[in-house]
Amino acid sequence: MAPALRDVVRTFNKHLLNPVMLLLAGRKHWYAAVIRHTGRRSGKRYATPVVADRVDGGFLVPLPYGTAVDWLRNVLAAGRGTLTVRGETFEFVAPEIVDAETALPQLPPRRREMFRRLGTESFVKLRPADVA
């Protein structure tokens, strides 16, 4: 996806789609998860819908808009947050950005192919606090 188009989609999602998605994100029978984090400058609590796949040692969250998104900056600055996926909430610590080459082999084939086609280059690995 071209950078200009990606920015338009990101802005649309942030202001229009995400608030709607948050009504269902994290629920037991819904595909989207919700990540809760604290603003690195404001100290305010935020919730952001994400896609999260359970993998060995935690979860992988694709970064289709790259690594310069606010929620990721907040998570990296704090070094922690919570992830609610399929009705379960996990505290996570030590988030780590990983490249697609590292992340994709950990995913099921259909998900791997989807992220490849979308051109997702980076993911963030979230490790539950009780595993780290």
Disulfide bonds with the S-S distance in Angstrom:
none
